[in-house]
């Protein structure tokens, strides 16, 4: 399943990402500019920089997904 995740560099978000990847989901993650290096699973998820308060920076990423976390 395709899943879009915000906050993947945080305490809860990083665990959510880990579990989604372990379950073989196709994950797209929105991170703040400069936060990509904090994302432990950056090689196994599609990472995009943006701002959750600016829908223009991520709305196009949510269109092909089945779930948003």
Phi and psi restraints in degrees (value plus and minus 20) as a CYANA .aco file:
   2 UNK   PHI    -106.5   -66.5
   2 UNK   PSI     108.4   148.4
   3 UNK   PHI    -150.2  -110.2
   3 UNK   PSI     115.9   155.9
   4 UNK   PHI    -127.3   -87.3
   4 UNK   PSI     107.4   147.4
   5 UNK   PHI    -144.1  -104.1
   5 UNK   PSI     114.5   154.5
   6 UNK   PHI    -129.2   -89.2
   6 UNK   PSI     133.7   173.7
   7 UNK   PHI      55.4    95.4
   7 UNK   PSI       6.1    46.1
   8 UNK   PHI     -88.2   -48.2
   8 UNK   PSI     -31.5     8.5
   9 UNK   PHI    -114.3   -74.3
   9 UNK   PSI     -25.2    14.8
  10 UNK   PHI    -104.5   -64.5
  10 UNK   PSI     158.7   198.7
  11 UNK   PHI     -80.9   -40.9
  11 UNK   PSI     -72.9   -32.9
  12 UNK   PHI     -94.8   -54.8
  12 UNK   PSI     -65.4   -25.4
  13 UNK   PHI     -79.2   -39.2
  13 UNK   PSI     -58.0   -18.0
  14 UNK   PHI     -86.2   -46.2
  14 UNK   PSI     -54.6   -14.6
  15 UNK   PHI     -91.6   -51.6
  15 UNK   PSI     -60.1   -20.1
  16 UNK   PHI     -79.8   -39.8
  16 UNK   PSI     -66.5   -26.5
  17 UNK   PHI     -79.0   -39.0
  17 UNK   PSI     -65.7   -25.7
  18 UNK   PHI     -77.8   -37.8
  18 UNK   PSI     -65.0   -25.0
  19 UNK   PHI     -89.3   -49.3
  19 UNK   PSI     -57.8   -17.8
  20 UNK   PHI     -84.9   -44.9
  20 UNK   PSI     -63.8   -23.8
  21 UNK   PHI     -84.7   -44.7
  21 UNK   PSI     -62.3   -22.3
  22 UNK   PHI     -81.9   -41.9
  22 UNK   PSI     -51.3   -11.3
  23 UNK   PHI    -106.5   -66.5
  23 UNK   PSI     -12.2    27.8
  24 UNK   PHI      48.5    88.5
  24 UNK   PSI       8.6    48.6
  25 UNK   PHI    -101.0   -61.0
  25 UNK   PSI     135.1   175.1
  26 UNK   PHI    -111.1   -71.1
  26 UNK   PSI      90.3   130.3
  27 UNK   PHI    -131.4   -91.4
  27 UNK   PSI     113.4   153.4
  28 UNK   PHI    -134.2   -94.2
  28 UNK   PSI     112.1   152.1
  29 UNK   PHI    -144.2  -104.2
  29 UNK   PSI     112.6   152.6
  30 UNK   PHI    -116.1   -76.1
  30 UNK   PSI     105.7   145.7
  31 UNK   PHI    -148.0  -108.0
  31 UNK   PSI     135.0   175.0
  32 UNK   PHI     -88.0   -48.0
  32 UNK   PSI     129.1   169.1
  33 UNK   PHI     -73.8   -33.8
  33 UNK   PSI     111.7   151.7
  34 UNK   PHI      69.7   109.7
  34 UNK   PSI     -21.8    18.2
  35 UNK   PHI    -121.2   -81.2
  35 UNK   PSI     -23.6    16.4
  36 UNK   PHI     -77.0   -37.0
  36 UNK   PSI     -58.6   -18.6
  37 UNK   PHI     -86.1   -46.1
  37 UNK   PSI     -37.5     2.5
  38 UNK   PHI    -101.9   -61.9
  38 UNK   PSI     -31.5     8.5
  39 UNK   PHI    -105.8   -65.8
  39 UNK   PSI      86.9   126.9
  40 UNK   PHI     -82.5   -42.5
  40 UNK   PSI     -51.4   -11.4
  41 UNK   PHI    -122.6   -82.6
  41 UNK   PSI       6.8    46.8
  42 UNK   PHI     -75.5   -35.5
  42 UNK   PSI     -46.9    -6.9
  43 UNK   PHI    -101.7   -61.7
  43 UNK   PSI     -35.6     4.4
  44 UNK   PHI    -131.8   -91.8
  44 UNK   PSI     -21.1    18.9
  45 UNK   PHI    -146.5  -106.5
  45 UNK   PSI     139.4   179.4
  46 UNK   PHI    -106.5   -66.5
  46 UNK   PSI      96.0   136.0
  47 UNK   PHI    -125.4   -85.4
  47 UNK   PSI     111.9   151.9
  48 UNK   PHI    -153.1  -113.1
  48 UNK   PSI     115.8   155.8
  49 UNK   PHI    -106.8   -66.8
  49 UNK   PSI     120.2   160.2
  50 UNK   PHI    -198.1  -158.1
  50 UNK   PSI    -192.2  -152.2
  51 UNK   PHI    -149.7  -109.7
  51 UNK   PSI     102.5   142.5
  52 UNK   PHI     -81.7   -41.7
  52 UNK   PSI     -41.3    -1.3
  53 UNK   PHI    -106.1   -66.1
  53 UNK   PSI     -21.6    18.4
  54 UNK   PHI    -142.3  -102.3
  54 UNK   PSI      68.4   108.4
  55 UNK   PHI     -74.9   -34.9
  55 UNK   PSI     -47.1    -7.1
  56 UNK   PHI     -81.3   -41.3
  56 UNK   PSI     -49.0    -9.0
  57 UNK   PHI     -97.8   -57.8
  57 UNK   PSI     -30.5     9.5
  58 UNK   PHI    -162.6  -122.6
  58 UNK   PSI     -31.7     8.3
  59 UNK   PHI     -73.6   -33.6
  59 UNK   PSI     -61.7   -21.7
  60 UNK   PHI     -82.7   -42.7
  60 UNK   PSI     -43.9    -3.9
  61 UNK   PHI     -98.2   -58.2
  61 UNK   PSI     -43.3    -3.3
  62 UNK   PHI    -104.5   -64.5
  62 UNK   PSI     -37.3     2.7
  63 UNK   PHI     -79.6   -39.6
  63 UNK   PSI     -63.7   -23.7
  64 UNK   PHI    -105.3   -65.3
  64 UNK   PSI     -13.5    26.5
  65 UNK   PHI    -115.0   -75.0
  65 UNK   PSI     137.5   177.5
  66 UNK   PHI    -116.8   -76.8
  66 UNK   PSI     -48.1    -8.1
  67 UNK   PHI    -157.9  -117.9
  67 UNK   PSI     127.1   167.1
  68 UNK   PHI    -144.4  -104.4
  68 UNK   PSI     107.7   147.7
